[in-house]
Amino acid sequence: MSSRERGGPVPPAGGTGPEGAAASARGASGGAAAGEVAARGPGTGGAAARTFRAHAGVQAEPAPASPAAGAAAADPRAVPGEAGTAGAGGPGSSRSQTLELPFVAPALRQWLSSPKPLFIGGRWQEPRSGRYLTVTDPATGEPLAEVAEAGEEDVDLAVQAARRALEGSWGKLPPAERGRLLWKLADLVEENAQEFAQLESLNTGKPVTETTMADVPLAVEHFRYFAGWATKWTGETLPVSFPGEYLAYTRREPVGVVGAIVPWNFPLLIASWKLAPALAAGNTVVLKPSELTPLTALRLAELVRQAGFPPGTVNVLPGYGEPAGRALVEHPGVDKISFTGSPAVGRKIMTAAARDFKRVTLELGGKSPNIVFPDADLDSAVAGAMMGIFFNQGEVCCAGSRLFVHKEHFDRVVGAIAERAGRLRQGPGIDPMTQMGPLISRTHMERVLGYIERGRAEGAELLVGGEPNPEAGPGYFVKPTVFLGRDDMTIAREEIFGPVLTVLPFESLDEVVRRANDTPYGLAAGIWTRDVAKAIKVAHRLKAGTVWINGYNLLDATSPWGGFKQSGIGREMGRYALEHYTEVKSVWVNLG
């Protein structure tokens, strides 16, 4: 089961798209877009700016060296290749030049210098195959780290460990203790917030300003939010009418062993979306991060162990969709799959899960409309449009990639967006001055460029961008791109998953609602207007799981996330997520 498929039919210049994506983080509400904000460093106050705690590279058992220990020496072996390429050696003298930038903390360089094993049953273990894959820096295309590649045998061991914990130490913990451990994990992530922000930036390419202000604090928020739910998710007594005298009530019980498959665009944040509710409800988890971006998941595993979770409660297995992802989905010991990725892979998961009727939740992407009415605050709408499409390089499943602008102000809005897009500063994400980083891999860059070429071929008018940006660095940089297009064009129909905006004029409210809904997706939508009554009416008519009014990319742990139509099944976040991680049991007691 490929973890690298994304979007619809690939344009001629493209390749197989990578694994899917998920939502962005807390965004602008009428303010400047993330890509436009004066570039800031990670800040000087609060948890997100705490200094690194030096710690050594993780080895297979014995346990990883403590923070006070000296770091392991860098492996002199070098493994060239694109992100996620398999190899047998670790990064050495040809490690990414990004690591030599002054912004990178020395402790992080140390941590990346040693190969990372699998985390199974509370222990660090070598993969049964002995195979390691090379994680590549998208800013340079050079090796960043060496990570164990999980196979079928490793998946089986992890599922067995998760089952033992479910039926043993973890399953016997009282809810309050589950909540305490989740809160402790949140504290540990917060204490290491700067490290996580830099590690996520290096691995994904996204600006460190975004990981500092969004990815890491939102992950902390999710662990804390669901820590509170551990003692509050209850059943109910039932007023049954069956003849006789009975006490009837319901229980909420854990689904069991959860297989959580996480994409490459928000690795830490989406891991928290799946881990936090699953653990709060009493489940155990086998987490498979993308082969492209496994680093923060492995660092999180260290903190899971440090927090004191019983062995086997959380297991982390980096690896490819084939064989690791497929083995996890098909394993008879897995009770539920939570997947974020492409519709193509989502269909395969549903088919495989049907064999033993596994519970499934899927978040599968979108082609989100962002609508600017003539009475909107145009400056805020322009900033929101920039946030909607260029945040995280457009590698966001809710990206507002279809911008509908009323004809009355069409030229003004489009001109402002094109001008600002042309000024966005690109470079390595770890540089605090960077406003937009590289795409995740060469394959994905070629896929995005293929869509751009398809737009040109179908007659779309290119206003800005539309090509690689070698001046930003040797990695996978594509310039912010804005097209004037039509609804029937490929760039307005298919999920590109990159910094490519298609602007579309409209004249009437009914017209734009119809056109906005004319898509197989239904994840998110944006509305810009001063008329609140009109905004609410339009929001109710749009077929999308989340609608933002005078804002974009607004998320919170309390608010459910998921889509209509082909954007998925079920919801992440909020109390709604807990429904997918529990089974309801009815109990009848005859009192006669």
C-alpha positions as CSV (number, residue, x, y, z in Angstrom):
1,M,0.0,0.0,0.0
2,S,1.9,3.0,-1.2
3,S,2.2,5.9,1.3
4,R,3.3,8.2,-1.5
5,E,0.2,8.6,-3.6
6,R,-1.6,11.9,-3.6
7,G,-4.1,13.7,-5.7
8,G,-5.7,12.8,-9.0
9,P,-4.2,11.6,-12.3
10,V,-0.6,12.8,-12.5
11,P,0.2,15.4,-15.3
12,P,2.7,14.5,-17.9
13,A,5.7,16.0,-16.2
14,G,4.7,14.6,-12.8
15,G,5.4,11.4,-10.9
16,T,3.6,9.5,-8.2
17,G,2.5,12.0,-5.6
18,P,3.6,11.4,-2.0
19,E,1.4,10.4,0.9
20,G,-1.3,12.8,1.9
21,A,-1.6,15.6,4.2
22,A,-3.6,17.2,6.8
23,A,-4.8,20.4,8.1
24,S,-2.7,23.5,8.7
25,A,-2.4,25.2,12.1
26,R,-3.8,28.2,13.8
27,G,-3.8,30.9,11.1
28,A,-4.6,34.5,10.3
29,S,-8.0,35.9,11.2
30,G,-8.0,39.0,9.1
31,G,-4.3,39.5,9.8
32,A,-1.2,39.0,7.8
33,A,-0.6,35.6,6.2
34,A,2.1,33.5,7.6
35,G,4.1,33.9,4.4
36,E,3.9,37.7,4.8
37,V,4.6,38.2,8.4
38,A,7.9,39.8,9.0
39,A,10.1,36.8,9.5
40,R,10.8,36.1,13.1
41,G,13.0,33.7,14.9
42,P,11.7,31.2,17.4
43,G,11.2,33.9,20.0
44,T,12.8,34.5,23.4
45,G,10.1,33.7,25.9
46,G,7.8,30.8,26.8
47,A,8.1,27.1,26.2
48,A,8.7,27.4,22.5
49,A,11.9,29.3,23.1
50,R,13.5,27.2,25.8
51,T,17.0,26.1,25.1
52,F,17.8,22.6,24.0
53,R,18.6,19.9,26.4
54,A,21.6,18.1,25.0
55,H,21.1,14.4,24.5
56,A,22.9,11.7,22.7
57,G,21.8,9.8,19.6
58,V,19.4,6.9,20.1
59,Q,20.8,3.4,19.7
60,A,19.1,0.1,19.9
61,E,18.9,-1.3,23.4
62,P,20.4,-0.5,25.9
63,A,18.1,2.6,26.2
64,P,19.0,5.9,24.5
65,A,21.6,7.9,26.2
66,S,20.3,10.4,28.7
67,P,20.4,14.2,28.1
68,A,23.5,14.5,30.1
69,A,25.4,11.9,28.2
70,G,27.9,12.7,25.4
71,A,26.7,12.4,21.9
72,A,27.6,9.5,19.6
73,A,30.1,10.2,17.0
74,A,28.8,10.7,13.5
75,D,28.8,7.6,11.3
76,P,31.3,8.3,8.5
77,R,29.2,6.4,6.0
78,A,27.1,8.4,3.6
79,V,24.0,7.3,1.8
80,P,23.1,9.6,-1.1
81,G,19.6,9.7,-2.5
82,E,16.2,11.3,-2.2
83,A,14.1,11.4,1.0
84,G,13.1,8.0,2.1
85,T,15.6,6.1,0.0
86,A,16.7,2.8,1.5
87,G,20.2,2.2,2.4
88,A,22.6,0.5,4.7
89,G,24.8,3.3,5.9
90,G,24.4,6.4,8.0
91,P,24.9,10.1,7.1
92,G,28.5,11.1,7.3
93,S,30.7,13.6,5.6
94,S,28.0,14.3,2.9
95,R,25.3,15.2,5.5
96,S,23.2,18.1,4.5
97,Q,24.9,21.4,4.5
98,T,21.9,22.9,6.2
99,L,23.1,21.3,9.5
100,E,26.1,23.7,9.4
101,L,23.9,26.8,9.5
102,P,24.3,28.8,12.7
103,F,20.5,28.4,13.4
104,V,20.8,24.7,14.0
105,A,21.4,23.8,17.7
106,P,24.5,21.7,18.3
107,A,22.4,19.1,20.3
108,L,20.2,18.6,17.3
109,R,23.2,17.9,15.1
110,Q,24.3,15.3,17.7
111,W,21.0,13.7,17.8
112,L,20.9,13.4,14.0
113,S,24.4,11.9,13.8
114,S,23.4,8.4,14.9
115,P,21.0,5.9,13.2
116,K,17.5,5.7,14.7
117,P,16.1,2.2,15.5
118,L,12.4,1.2,15.8
119,F,10.5,1.8,19.0
120,I,8.7,-1.5,19.9
121,G,7.4,-2.5,23.3
122,G,9.1,0.3,25.1
123,R,12.5,-0.6,23.7
124,W,14.7,0.5,20.8
125,Q,15.1,-2.4,18.4
126,E,16.9,-3.0,15.1
127,P,14.7,-3.8,12.2
128,R,14.5,-7.5,11.5
129,S,15.6,-7.0,7.9
130,G,18.6,-4.9,9.0
131,R,17.5,-2.3,6.5
132,Y,17.8,1.5,7.1
133,L,16.5,4.3,5.0
134,T,18.0,7.7,4.4
135,V,16.0,10.7,5.3
136,T,16.8,13.6,3.0
137,D,16.8,17.4,3.7
138,P,14.4,18.9,1.2
139,A,16.3,22.2,1.3
140,T,19.4,20.5,-0.2
141,G,18.6,17.0,-1.4
142,E,21.3,15.7,0.9
143,P,21.2,13.1,3.6
144,L,19.8,14.3,6.9
145,A,19.5,11.2,9.0
146,E,19.4,7.4,8.9
147,V,16.3,5.6,10.2
148,A,15.3,2.0,10.6
149,E,12.9,0.7,7.9
150,A,10.1,-1.4,9.4
151,G,8.9,-4.6,7.6
152,E,6.2,-7.1,8.2
153,E,8.0,-8.9,11.0
154,D,8.5,-5.6,12.8
155,V,4.8,-4.7,12.5
156,D,3.8,-8.0,13.9
157,L,6.1,-7.5,16.9
158,A,4.7,-4.1,17.5
159,V,1.1,-5.2,17.3
160,Q,1.9,-8.0,19.8
161,A,3.5,-5.5,22.1
162,A,0.5,-3.2,21.8
163,R,-1.9,-6.1,22.5
164,R,0.0,-7.1,25.6
165,A,-0.1,-3.6,27.0
166,L,-3.8,-3.3,26.2
167,E,-4.6,-6.5,28.1
168,G,-2.0,-5.8,30.8
169,S,-0.4,-2.8,32.4
170,W,-1.9,0.0,30.2
171,G,-5.4,-1.5,30.2
172,K,-5.4,-1.8,34.0
173,L,-4.5,1.9,34.6
174,P,-7.3,4.0,36.0
175,P,-8.5,6.9,33.7
176,A,-6.9,9.5,35.9
177,E,-3.5,7.9,35.5
178,R,-3.9,7.9,31.7
179,G,-4.7,11.6,31.9
180,R,-1.7,12.2,34.0
181,L,0.6,10.5,31.6
182,L,-0.8,12.4,28.6
183,W,-0.3,15.7,30.5
184,K,3.3,14.7,31.4
185,L,4.0,14.0,27.7
186,A,2.6,17.4,26.9
187,D,4.9,19.0,29.4
188,L,7.9,17.1,28.0
189,V,7.2,18.2,24.4
190,E,6.8,21.8,25.7
191,E,10.1,21.6,27.5
192,N,11.8,20.6,24.3
193,A,9.7,22.8,22.0
194,Q,12.5,24.6,20.3
195,E,14.2,21.2,19.5
196,F,10.9,19.9,18.0
197,A,10.4,23.1,16.0
198,Q,13.9,22.9,14.5
199,L,13.7,19.1,13.9
200,E,10.3,19.4,12.1
201,S,11.6,22.3,10.0
202,L,14.7,20.4,8.9
203,N,12.7,17.3,8.1
204,T,9.8,18.8,6.3
205,G,11.3,22.0,4.9
206,K,8.6,24.3,6.4
207,P,9.7,27.6,8.0
208,V,10.8,27.3,11.6
209,T,8.6,30.3,12.3
210,E,5.6,28.1,11.4
211,T,6.7,25.1,13.4
212,T,7.4,27.3,16.4
213,M,4.1,29.2,16.3
214,A,1.8,26.4,15.1
215,D,3.0,22.7,14.8
216,V,4.6,22.3,18.2
217,P,2.3,24.4,20.5
218,L,-0.8,22.8,18.9
219,A,0.6,19.3,19.5
220,V,1.1,20.2,23.1
221,E,-2.5,21.6,23.2
222,H,-3.9,18.4,21.8
223,F,-2.2,16.2,24.4
224,R,-3.4,18.4,27.2
225,Y,-6.9,18.7,25.9
226,F,-7.4,14.9,25.6
227,A,-5.7,14.3,29.0
228,G,-8.7,16.0,30.5
229,W,-11.1,13.8,28.6
230,A,-9.6,10.6,30.1
231,T,-11.9,10.9,33.1
232,K,-14.9,12.5,31.4
233,W,-15.8,10.1,28.6
234,T,-18.8,8.3,30.1
235,G,-21.7,6.0,29.3
236,E,-25.3,6.6,30.4
237,T,-28.2,5.0,32.1
238,L,-31.1,4.1,29.8
239,P,-34.9,4.5,30.4
240,V,-35.8,1.1,29.0
241,S,-39.5,0.1,28.6
242,F,-39.1,-3.7,28.4
243,P,-41.6,-5.4,30.7
244,G,-40.0,-6.0,34.1
245,E,-37.6,-4.1,36.2
246,Y,-34.1,-3.6,34.8
247,L,-31.1,-1.4,35.1
248,A,-29.7,-0.7,31.6
249,Y,-26.7,1.3,31.0
250,T,-23.9,1.9,28.4
251,R,-20.1,1.7,28.7
252,R,-17.5,3.3,26.5
253,E,-14.7,0.8,26.0
254,P,-11.5,1.1,24.0
255,V,-11.6,-0.1,20.4
256,G,-8.3,-1.9,21.1
257,V,-5.0,-1.7,19.1
258,V,-5.0,1.3,16.8
259,G,-2.8,1.6,13.7
260,A,-2.1,5.3,13.1
261,I,-0.7,6.2,9.7
262,V,0.7,9.8,9.6
263,P,1.6,11.8,6.5
264,W,4.6,13.9,5.8
265,N,3.3,17.4,5.9
266,F,2.5,17.8,9.6
267,P,4.2,14.8,11.2
268,L,4.2,15.8,14.8
269,L,0.9,17.6,14.8
270,I,-1.1,14.9,13.1
271,A,0.6,12.3,15.3
272,S,-0.8,14.1,18.3
273,W,-4.3,14.2,16.7
274,K,-4.3,10.4,16.6
275,L,-2.3,9.5,19.7
276,A,-4.0,11.8,22.2
277,P,-7.6,10.7,21.7
278,A,-6.6,7.0,21.2
279,L,-4.6,7.0,24.5
280,A,-7.2,9.0,26.4
281,A,-9.8,6.4,25.5
282,G,-7.6,3.6,26.7
283,N,-6.3,2.2,23.4
284,T,-2.7,1.3,22.5
285,V,-1.1,2.5,19.3
286,V,1.2,1.4,16.5
287,L,2.3,4.7,14.9
288,K,3.7,4.6,11.3
289,P,5.1,8.0,10.3
290,S,5.9,8.7,6.7
291,E,9.2,7.3,5.5
292,L,9.9,10.9,4.4
293,T,9.4,12.6,7.8
294,P,9.8,10.2,10.7
295,L,12.2,12.2,12.9
296,T,9.8,14.0,15.3
297,A,7.8,10.8,15.8
298,L,11.0,9.0,16.9
299,R,11.9,11.9,19.2
300,L,8.4,11.8,20.6
301,A,8.9,8.1,21.3
302,E,11.8,9.0,23.5
303,L,9.5,11.3,25.5
304,V,6.8,8.6,25.7
305,R,9.3,6.4,27.4
306,Q,10.6,9.2,29.6
307,A,7.0,10.1,30.7
308,G,6.5,6.6,32.0
309,F,4.0,5.0,29.6
310,P,3.9,1.2,30.1
311,P,5.9,-0.6,27.4
312,G,3.9,-1.3,24.3
313,T,1.4,1.5,24.8
314,V,2.9,3.4,21.9
315,N,5.1,1.9,19.2
316,V,6.8,3.9,16.4
317,L,7.6,2.2,13.1
318,P,9.0,4.3,10.3
319,G,8.7,2.6,6.9
320,Y,7.2,2.6,3.5
321,G,3.5,2.0,2.7
322,E,4.7,-1.3,1.2
323,P,5.3,-3.4,3.2
324,A,4.9,-1.6,6.6
325,G,1.7,0.3,5.9
326,R,0.0,-2.7,4.2
327,A,1.1,-5.1,7.0
328,L,-0.4,-2.7,9.6
329,V,-3.7,-2.4,7.8
330,E,-4.0,-6.1,7.1
331,H,-2.9,-7.3,10.5
332,P,-5.6,-9.3,12.3
333,G,-4.5,-8.0,15.7
334,V,-5.2,-4.3,14.7
335,D,-8.7,-3.2,15.6
336,K,-8.8,0.2,14.0
337,I,-6.9,2.2,11.4
338,S,-6.6,6.0,11.5
339,F,-5.2,7.3,8.3
340,T,-4.4,10.7,6.9
341,G,-3.4,10.8,3.2
342,S,-4.7,10.5,-0.3
343,P,-8.1,9.2,-1.5
344,A,-6.3,6.6,-3.6
345,V,-4.7,5.1,-0.5
346,G,-7.8,5.6,1.5
347,R,-9.8,3.4,-0.8
348,K,-7.2,0.7,-0.5
349,I,-7.4,0.9,3.3
350,M,-11.1,0.6,3.3
351,T,-11.0,-2.4,1.0
352,A,-8.4,-4.1,3.2
353,A,-10.2,-3.2,6.4
354,A,-13.4,-4.7,5.1
355,R,-11.9,-8.2,5.3
356,D,-12.2,-8.2,9.1
357,F,-14.3,-5.1,9.5
358,K,-11.7,-3.0,11.2
359,R,-12.9,0.4,12.3
360,V,-11.6,3.1,10.0
361,T,-11.3,6.9,10.1
362,L,-9.8,8.7,7.0
363,E,-8.8,12.3,6.3
364,L,-8.2,12.5,2.6
365,G,-7.5,16.0,1.4
366,G,-9.4,18.6,-0.6
367,K,-9.7,21.3,-3.2
368,S,-11.0,24.0,-0.9
369,P,-12.8,27.2,-2.1
370,N,-11.9,30.6,-0.6
371,I,-14.6,33.1,-1.5
372,V,-14.1,36.9,-1.5
373,F,-17.4,38.8,-1.7
374,P,-17.5,42.5,-2.9
375,D,-18.2,43.8,0.6
376,A,-15.1,42.1,2.2
377,D,-12.3,43.8,4.0
378,L,-10.0,43.4,0.9
379,D,-6.7,43.8,2.8
380,S,-7.7,41.0,5.2
381,A,-9.0,38.9,2.3
382,V,-5.7,39.2,0.5
383,A,-3.8,38.2,3.6
384,G,-6.2,35.3,4.1
385,A,-5.7,34.1,0.6
386,M,-2.0,34.2,1.0
387,M,-2.3,32.2,4.2
388,G,-4.7,29.8,2.6
389,I,-2.4,28.8,-0.2
390,F,1.2,29.5,0.7
391,F,1.3,28.4,4.3
392,N,3.5,25.3,4.6
393,Q,4.4,25.7,0.9
394,G,0.8,24.8,0.0
395,E,1.4,21.2,1.2
396,V,-1.9,21.4,3.2
397,C,-5.0,19.4,2.4
398,C,-7.3,22.3,3.3
399,A,-5.3,24.7,1.1
400,G,-7.5,27.4,-0.3
401,S,-6.3,26.6,-3.8
402,R,-9.5,27.8,-5.6
403,L,-9.9,31.6,-4.9
404,F,-13.3,32.9,-6.0
405,V,-13.2,36.7,-6.2
406,H,-16.2,38.9,-7.1
407,K,-15.7,40.7,-10.4
408,E,-16.2,44.1,-8.7
409,H,-12.8,43.9,-7.1
410,F,-11.2,41.1,-9.1
411,D,-8.3,43.0,-10.6
412,R,-7.4,44.7,-7.3
413,V,-7.4,41.5,-5.3
414,V,-5.6,39.4,-7.9
415,G,-3.0,42.1,-8.4
416,A,-2.2,42.4,-4.7
417,I,-1.9,38.6,-4.3
418,A,0.4,38.3,-7.3
419,E,2.6,41.2,-6.1
420,R,2.9,39.8,-2.6
421,A,3.5,36.2,-3.8
422,G,6.4,37.5,-5.9
423,R,8.1,39.0,-2.9
424,L,7.9,35.9,-0.6
425,R,11.4,34.9,0.6
426,Q,12.3,31.3,-0.1
427,G,15.1,29.4,1.5
428,P,15.9,26.6,4.0
429,G,13.0,26.4,6.5
430,I,15.5,26.5,9.4
431,D,16.5,30.0,8.5
432,P,14.2,32.4,10.6
433,M,14.1,34.8,7.6
434,T,12.5,32.2,5.3
435,Q,8.8,32.7,4.5
436,M,8.3,29.7,2.3
437,G,10.5,26.6,2.2
438,P,11.1,23.7,-0.3
439,L,8.6,21.0,-1.2
440,I,9.1,17.7,0.5
441,S,10.9,15.7,-2.3
442,R,12.1,15.8,-5.9
443,T,9.3,13.5,-6.9
444,H,6.7,15.9,-5.4
445,M,8.4,18.9,-6.9
446,E,8.2,17.3,-10.4
447,R,4.5,16.5,-9.7
448,V,3.7,20.1,-8.8
449,L,5.6,21.4,-11.8
450,G,3.7,18.9,-13.9
451,Y,0.4,20.5,-12.8
452,I,1.8,24.0,-13.6
453,E,2.7,22.8,-17.1
454,R,-0.8,21.4,-17.4
455,G,-2.3,24.8,-16.4
456,R,-0.3,26.5,-19.2
457,A,-1.3,23.9,-21.7
458,E,-5.0,24.3,-20.9
459,G,-4.8,28.1,-21.4
460,A,-4.6,29.4,-17.8
461,E,-2.9,32.8,-17.5
462,L,0.2,32.7,-15.4
463,L,0.6,35.8,-13.3
464,V,3.6,35.0,-11.1
465,G,5.9,32.0,-10.4
466,G,5.4,28.8,-12.3
467,E,9.0,27.5,-12.2
468,P,11.7,26.1,-9.9
469,N,13.6,28.6,-7.8
470,P,17.3,27.5,-7.8
471,E,18.3,30.8,-6.2
472,A,16.6,29.6,-3.0
473,G,18.9,26.7,-2.7
474,P,19.8,23.3,-4.3
475,G,16.7,21.6,-2.9
476,Y,13.1,21.3,-4.1
477,F,12.0,24.9,-4.4
478,V,9.1,26.0,-6.5
479,K,8.2,29.7,-6.8
480,P,4.8,30.8,-5.4
481,T,2.5,30.5,-8.4
482,V,-0.8,32.3,-9.3
483,F,-3.0,31.5,-12.3
484,L,-6.1,33.0,-13.7
485,G,-8.2,30.0,-14.7
486,R,-11.5,28.3,-15.3
487,D,-13.4,25.8,-13.3
488,D,-12.9,23.1,-15.9
489,M,-9.1,23.2,-15.8
490,T,-7.1,20.5,-14.2
491,I,-5.5,23.0,-11.8
492,A,-8.9,24.0,-10.6
493,R,-10.2,20.4,-10.2
494,E,-7.4,18.3,-8.8
495,E,-5.4,18.6,-5.6
496,I,-2.0,19.9,-6.4
497,F,-0.6,20.0,-2.9
498,G,1.8,22.8,-3.6
499,P,2.1,26.6,-3.8
500,V,-0.3,26.9,-6.8
501,L,-3.3,29.2,-6.7
502,T,-6.1,29.3,-9.3
503,V,-8.1,32.6,-9.2
504,L,-11.7,32.5,-10.5
505,P,-14.1,35.4,-11.0
506,F,-17.8,35.2,-10.0
507,E,-20.9,37.5,-10.2
508,S,-23.6,36.2,-7.9
509,L,-24.0,34.4,-4.5
510,D,-25.9,31.4,-5.9
511,E,-23.4,31.0,-8.7
512,V,-20.4,30.9,-6.4
513,V,-22.0,28.5,-4.0
514,R,-22.8,26.1,-6.8
515,R,-19.3,26.3,-8.3
516,A,-17.6,26.0,-4.9
517,N,-19.5,22.8,-4.2
518,D,-18.7,21.4,-7.7
519,T,-15.9,19.2,-6.5
520,P,-15.5,15.6,-5.2
521,Y,-13.9,17.0,-2.1
522,G,-15.4,18.7,0.9
523,L,-12.8,19.4,3.6
524,A,-12.8,23.2,4.2
525,A,-13.9,26.5,2.8
526,G,-13.3,30.2,3.4
527,I,-15.7,33.2,3.2
528,W,-14.8,36.9,3.3
529,T,-17.5,39.4,3.8
530,R,-18.7,42.1,6.3
531,D,-22.3,40.8,6.1
532,V,-22.5,38.2,8.9
533,A,-26.0,37.0,8.0
534,K,-24.9,36.4,4.4
535,A,-21.7,34.6,5.6
536,I,-23.7,32.3,7.9
537,K,-26.2,31.4,5.1
538,V,-23.4,30.7,2.7
539,A,-21.5,28.6,5.3
540,H,-24.6,26.4,5.8
541,R,-24.8,25.8,2.0
542,L,-21.2,24.9,1.5
543,K,-20.5,21.1,1.5
544,A,-17.4,21.2,3.7
545,G,-16.5,19.9,7.1
546,T,-15.1,23.2,8.3
547,V,-16.0,26.7,7.1
548,W,-14.0,29.8,8.1
549,I,-15.6,33.2,8.0
550,N,-13.1,36.1,7.7
551,G,-10.2,33.8,8.6
552,Y,-8.4,30.8,7.3
553,N,-6.4,27.8,8.7
554,L,-8.0,28.3,12.1
555,L,-7.7,25.1,14.3
556,D,-8.2,24.2,17.9
557,A,-8.1,21.0,19.8
558,T,-11.8,21.5,20.7
559,S,-13.0,21.8,17.1
560,P,-13.7,18.7,15.0
561,W,-11.7,18.2,11.8
562,G,-12.7,16.1,8.8
563,G,-14.5,16.3,5.5
564,F,-17.6,15.6,3.4
565,K,-17.6,13.5,0.3
566,Q,-14.2,12.2,-0.8
567,S,-12.4,14.2,1.9
568,G,-12.8,11.4,4.3
569,I,-14.8,9.5,7.0
570,G,-15.0,10.5,10.6
571,R,-13.5,13.4,12.6
572,E,-10.2,14.2,14.3
573,M,-10.1,16.5,17.3
574,G,-12.7,17.6,19.8
575,R,-14.9,15.1,21.7
576,Y,-16.1,13.8,18.3
577,A,-12.7,12.1,17.8
578,L,-13.2,10.1,21.0
579,E,-16.3,8.5,19.4
580,H,-14.1,6.8,16.9
581,Y,-11.7,5.4,19.5
582,T,-14.4,3.6,21.6
583,E,-17.0,0.9,21.3
584,V,-20.4,1.3,23.0
585,K,-21.5,-1.6,25.1
586,S,-25.0,-2.0,26.5
587,V,-25.4,-3.8,29.8
588,W,-28.8,-5.0,31.2
589,V,-29.3,-6.0,34.8
590,N,-32.4,-7.9,35.8
591,L,-33.6,-6.4,39.1
592,G,-36.6,-8.7,39.4
